[in-house]
Amino acid sequence: MKTRAAVLVEHGQPLAVEEIELGNPGPFEVLVKLYASGICHSQLHQIHNPAQPRPALLGHEATGVVIAKGRDVTHVKEGDRVMVTWVPRDITPETAALKRSSFGFRGGAHENGVYTWAEHVLTHEQLVLPLDASVPVDVTAIIGCATVTGVGAVLGTAKVQAGQTVAVFGVGGVGINVIAGAKIAGASKIIAVDLADEKLAWAKEFGATDVINGRANDPVEAIRSLTAGGVDFAFDAIGMESVINQCLKSITPGILGARRGGTAVVVGIPQGPVTLDARLFPTGERHLIGSLGGSSHPIEDYPQYVEWYKQGALPLEKMITKVYEGLDHINEGVRALEKGEITGRSIMVYDRP
């Protein structure tokens, strides 16, 4: 079949919204008509990376409906509403390699992983999960990346416990999910750090108990003052060297013989080497860990996210601050994200069932 997609053709140039060709699903593939897709900051890195293979199809969080499936796909069927994600639903170390799907573009044959900046996607069945038919298909589009990355970092990677304290650096689409996850976990103090007062005010709606403008205050000193020495967990939702170091300095140091120190969690994707003060590790026994996709097991976690949404504990509709109607607006969406005009998460809606 033919469908339309936003294709990265030339480095530094707008995406080309053109027809691509998709074949019939292979044994482990699913063909999905997409309803909505998130616009994630991670794709900006691909767009601006000269080494990114091209042509490339982008995007990795969406909702849709199955219109065809391969013979060995058993967890979804034609007509099912689904979530599309980049986090495999139930792989093991032995089955971790997923075959890339193919597409035709401008007369050539190409391969790609998951993509959602398109009106249809043909992808591996591991990246497609059932979606409760009772929930809307627009706001739930961000579960496949923003939610699993943010909420998952708290509950899956860090395993924050009730009563512990948390700081979140960066109140964007992922950071706001970190805050929501910390509230679900029962954190006693949730400190949001950002450079924009409007984002900090917004963070309080999701559970931030305290806010710090990093432009007006030293966030490390402010966090130490608010917590009598530091938080148990500090999350970097940006991926900058300076922020990672601030996270390390914001966590509580250990006490020799009594307790180990706190944990800094890198959620944002750094775009280069990072220099750290190595003295922080033996002195204070601090931890620095990474979180990719919230260390998630989607087959179990995604239904829980949907349930929290239904209960009101995960207000996805508040996290989405910009909606674009249709794929033709993708370059405007990319521009707005680049310019910092998106407070939370933006989405494209292709169709409404």
Legacy VTK file of the C-alpha trace (Angstrom):
# vtk DataFile Version 3.0
C-alpha trace
ASCII
DATASET POLYDATA
POINTS 353 float
0.000 0.000 0.000
0.951 3.649 -0.272
0.781 6.110 2.599
2.208 9.482 3.531
5.141 10.045 5.852
7.512 12.790 6.955
10.876 11.730 5.526
14.292 13.020 6.530
15.945 13.374 3.118
18.590 16.063 3.521
20.484 17.059 6.646
19.443 20.508 7.830
16.456 20.713 5.487
12.712 20.516 6.279
11.199 17.057 6.311
9.594 15.961 3.041
5.961 14.934 3.453
5.639 12.417 0.624
4.276 9.015 -0.294
6.071 5.869 0.813
5.243 2.282 -0.114
4.676 -0.488 2.424
4.526 -4.202 1.709
2.408 -6.866 3.339
3.310 -7.660 6.955
5.950 -10.319 7.447
5.387 -13.112 9.986
6.231 -10.884 12.967
5.080 -7.524 11.609
1.989 -5.412 12.197
0.506 -2.775 9.873
-1.147 0.032 11.831
-3.229 2.979 10.684
-2.152 5.736 13.055
-4.523 8.022 14.922
-2.028 10.321 16.652
1.718 10.703 17.282
3.811 12.616 19.755
6.577 14.978 18.652
9.591 14.069 20.768
12.762 16.085 21.311
14.842 12.976 20.537
13.960 13.329 16.871
15.644 16.730 16.793
18.929 14.959 17.474
18.343 12.735 14.456
17.363 15.651 12.237
20.492 17.631 13.153
22.922 14.698 13.113
24.939 14.696 9.842
25.706 11.002 10.391
22.028 10.003 10.518
21.350 7.518 7.692
18.946 8.930 5.108
16.237 8.681 3.974
14.858 8.099 7.455
11.388 7.852 8.955
11.035 9.417 12.401
8.803 9.358 15.478
8.310 6.656 18.085
5.135 7.188 20.147
1.629 6.833 18.746
-1.795 5.245 18.828
-3.614 3.523 15.988
-5.662 0.581 14.802
-4.355 -2.707 13.399
-5.343 -3.206 9.766
-3.149 -6.262 9.031
-0.766 -8.572 10.870
1.702 -11.327 10.197
0.849 -14.978 10.699
2.910 -15.324 13.899
1.470 -12.261 15.653
-0.907 -13.387 18.396
-1.249 -10.549 20.922
-3.237 -8.203 18.628
-5.650 -8.709 15.734
-7.160 -6.656 12.933
-9.421 -3.925 14.321
-7.659 -3.662 17.695
-6.671 -0.253 18.989
-2.993 -0.194 19.862
-0.093 1.869 21.147
3.107 2.078 19.093
6.354 2.508 20.991
10.123 2.154 20.662
10.472 -0.030 23.778
10.090 -3.775 23.036
7.160 -5.201 24.960
8.601 -8.451 26.324
11.986 -9.341 24.841
14.736 -11.268 26.588
18.507 -10.904 26.175
18.354 -13.847 23.784
15.668 -12.267 21.566
16.756 -8.626 21.801
17.517 -8.013 18.096
14.422 -6.862 16.181
14.305 -7.065 12.394
13.857 -3.664 10.787
10.910 -3.135 8.457
11.273 -1.999 4.851
9.664 0.834 2.913
9.828 2.184 -0.585
10.652 5.830 -1.256
11.338 7.605 -4.544
11.899 4.310 -6.317
14.351 2.858 -3.804
14.006 0.226 -1.068
15.040 1.155 2.466
14.879 -0.169 6.028
13.773 1.617 9.183
12.950 0.889 12.789
9.718 2.123 14.314
8.306 5.412 13.001
5.144 7.366 13.794
5.425 10.583 11.782
3.374 8.821 9.133
-0.241 7.956 8.492
0.525 4.215 8.598
3.387 2.223 10.078
4.644 -1.273 9.313
6.747 -2.421 12.240
7.813 -5.350 14.424
5.101 -6.782 16.639
7.257 -6.186 19.735
6.664 -2.436 19.297
2.865 -2.675 19.223
0.735 -3.086 22.358
-3.034 -3.300 22.915
-4.808 -0.086 23.966
-7.901 -0.062 26.150
-10.769 0.788 23.786
-12.433 2.973 26.446
-9.744 5.686 26.488
-9.170 8.451 23.918
-6.576 7.855 21.226
-5.085 11.351 21.140
-3.707 11.961 24.652
-2.624 8.335 25.040
-0.245 8.736 22.090
2.486 9.993 24.448
2.515 6.868 26.618
4.932 5.152 24.205
7.780 7.574 24.930
7.168 10.575 27.195
5.348 8.573 29.844
7.421 5.414 29.777
10.622 7.486 29.801
9.555 9.803 32.640
7.265 7.761 34.873
9.355 4.683 34.114
12.554 6.397 35.264
11.000 6.921 38.689
9.228 3.611 39.177
11.196 1.255 36.926
14.782 2.526 37.028
15.158 4.390 40.330
12.367 2.555 42.170
11.561 5.585 44.316
9.790 4.639 47.548
7.092 6.464 49.496
8.572 9.155 51.719
11.765 9.641 49.709
12.707 13.000 48.186
13.117 13.863 44.505
14.453 16.725 42.368
13.625 16.992 38.659
15.794 19.139 36.383
13.895 20.157 33.248
10.110 20.571 33.180
9.257 19.505 29.636
7.342 16.599 28.154
9.539 14.019 29.908
10.254 16.002 33.067
6.573 16.488 33.767
6.119 12.717 33.586
8.986 12.283 36.054
7.143 14.598 38.431
3.894 12.695 37.933
5.724 9.418 38.541
7.259 10.747 41.758
3.812 11.741 42.992
2.450 8.274 42.170
5.404 6.764 44.068
4.510 8.817 47.150
7.631 10.987 47.280
7.439 13.353 50.255
9.120 16.234 48.458
9.241 16.801 44.696
11.401 19.747 43.645
11.111 21.022 40.060
14.004 22.973 38.531
13.696 24.947 35.300
14.622 28.310 33.795
11.046 29.402 33.004
8.630 30.500 35.715
5.612 29.471 33.632
6.891 25.911 33.419
7.530 25.845 37.153
3.997 27.033 37.883
2.744 24.319 35.539
4.854 21.685 37.347
2.856 22.245 40.533
-0.244 20.927 38.752
1.474 17.539 38.430
2.757 17.220 41.978
5.802 19.469 42.432
5.896 20.552 46.072
8.661 23.120 45.516
10.034 24.948 42.478
13.382 26.562 41.733
14.205 28.925 38.879
17.729 27.883 37.929
18.357 31.239 36.280
17.586 33.222 39.435
18.990 30.792 42.030
21.747 28.242 42.481
19.632 25.069 42.239
22.135 22.952 44.168
22.180 25.296 47.154
18.409 25.738 46.990
17.799 21.966 46.978
20.186 21.430 49.859
18.396 24.149 51.819
14.954 22.674 51.137
16.012 19.165 52.140
18.582 19.698 54.889
21.416 18.377 52.749
20.115 16.884 49.509
17.493 14.687 47.889
17.426 10.921 47.636
17.053 11.085 43.832
17.813 13.797 41.280
16.616 13.284 37.702
18.227 14.975 34.696
15.494 15.253 32.072
17.663 17.406 29.780
20.933 15.559 29.089
23.388 18.430 29.604
26.799 18.125 31.253
26.087 20.997 33.643
22.752 19.489 34.686
24.201 16.028 35.315
26.788 17.604 37.607
24.101 19.629 39.377
22.140 16.432 39.952
25.171 14.753 41.504
25.738 17.694 43.825
22.038 17.858 44.768
21.735 14.334 46.138
22.341 13.565 49.775
25.858 12.359 50.572
26.338 9.145 52.450
27.570 8.822 56.013
30.515 6.487 56.439
29.397 3.329 58.156
25.759 4.436 58.350
24.341 4.853 54.846
25.258 5.250 51.197
24.516 8.426 49.305
21.692 9.358 46.952
21.254 8.639 43.260
21.440 10.879 40.200
19.477 9.498 37.236
20.322 10.564 33.675
17.117 10.458 31.619
17.914 13.035 28.919
20.257 11.970 26.121
23.652 13.739 26.269
25.014 14.730 22.863
28.701 14.514 23.766
31.219 13.509 26.437
30.513 14.570 30.019
33.164 15.489 32.591
32.341 14.675 36.218
33.956 15.504 39.548
35.189 12.038 40.508
35.614 13.090 44.145
31.845 13.029 44.559
31.767 9.231 44.239
34.070 7.905 46.968
33.302 10.945 49.150
29.635 10.515 49.931
29.206 7.240 48.034
26.870 8.831 45.495
25.367 6.877 42.610
25.038 7.883 38.959
22.792 5.690 36.822
21.156 5.905 33.410
17.559 5.282 32.447
16.559 4.331 28.896
12.866 3.873 28.274
12.290 3.800 32.009
13.860 0.314 32.259
10.356 -0.676 31.243
8.596 -3.966 30.592
5.754 -2.536 28.479
3.575 -5.627 28.464
3.085 -5.004 32.204
3.761 -1.272 32.551
1.705 0.263 29.729
-1.657 -1.111 30.953
-0.791 0.328 34.366
-0.119 3.761 32.839
-3.496 3.620 31.123
-5.165 2.638 34.387
-3.501 5.540 36.228
-4.735 7.830 33.465
-8.289 6.531 33.898
-8.017 7.092 37.662
-6.746 10.663 37.225
-3.305 9.954 38.692
-1.616 10.456 35.318
-3.259 13.511 33.678
-2.053 13.019 30.111
-4.460 15.626 28.741
-2.742 18.346 30.800
0.693 17.269 29.550
-0.254 17.919 25.913
-0.052 21.654 25.308
-0.147 21.774 21.506
-2.153 19.737 18.992
-1.458 19.823 15.245
-4.197 18.549 12.954
-2.489 16.388 10.363
0.936 15.385 9.109
1.351 18.511 6.987
2.130 20.481 10.159
5.172 18.395 11.117
7.778 20.985 10.125
5.967 23.644 12.144
5.932 21.228 15.077
9.659 20.631 14.742
10.352 24.369 14.533
8.262 25.128 17.626
10.049 22.412 19.605
13.446 23.712 18.524
12.538 27.260 19.576
11.364 26.189 23.031
7.751 27.140 22.328
6.293 23.834 23.559
5.696 23.741 27.311
4.882 20.048 27.623
4.309 17.645 24.762
2.937 18.374 21.299
1.120 15.805 19.178
-0.136 15.384 15.634
-3.613 13.950 15.140
-4.069 12.129 11.821
-7.540 10.693 12.312
-10.234 10.494 14.998
-12.175 7.214 15.260
LINES 1 354
353 0 1 2 3 4 5 6 7 8 9 10 11 12 13 14 15 16 17 18 19 20 21 22 23 24 25 26 27 28 29 30 31 32 33 34 35 36 37 38 39 40 41 42 43 44 45 46 47 48 49 50 51 52 53 54 55 56 57 58 59 60 61 62 63 64 65 66 67 68 69 70 71 72 73 74 75 76 77 78 79 80 81 82 83 84 85 86 87 88 89 90 91 92 93 94 95 96 97 98 99 100 101 102 103 104 105 106 107 108 109 110 111 112 113 114 115 116 117 118 119 120 121 122 123 124 125 126 127 128 129 130 131 132 133 134 135 136 137 138 139 140 141 142 143 144 145 146 147 148 149 150 151 152 153 154 155 156 157 158 159 160 161 162 163 164 165 166 167 168 169 170 171 172 173 174 175 176 177 178 179 180 181 182 183 184 185 186 187 188 189 190 191 192 193 194 195 196 197 198 199 200 201 202 203 204 205 206 207 208 209 210 211 212 213 214 215 216 217 218 219 220 221 222 223 224 225 226 227 228 229 230 231 232 233 234 235 236 237 238 239 240 241 242 243 244 245 246 247 248 249 250 251 252 253 254 255 256 257 258 259 260 261 262 263 264 265 266 267 268 269 270 271 272 273 274 275 276 277 278 279 280 281 282 283 284 285 286 287 288 289 290 291 292 293 294 295 296 297 298 299 300 301 302 303 304 305 306 307 308 309 310 311 312 313 314 315 316 317 318 319 320 321 322 323 324 325 326 327 328 329 330 331 332 333 334 335 336 337 338 339 340 341 342 343 344 345 346 347 348 349 350 351 352
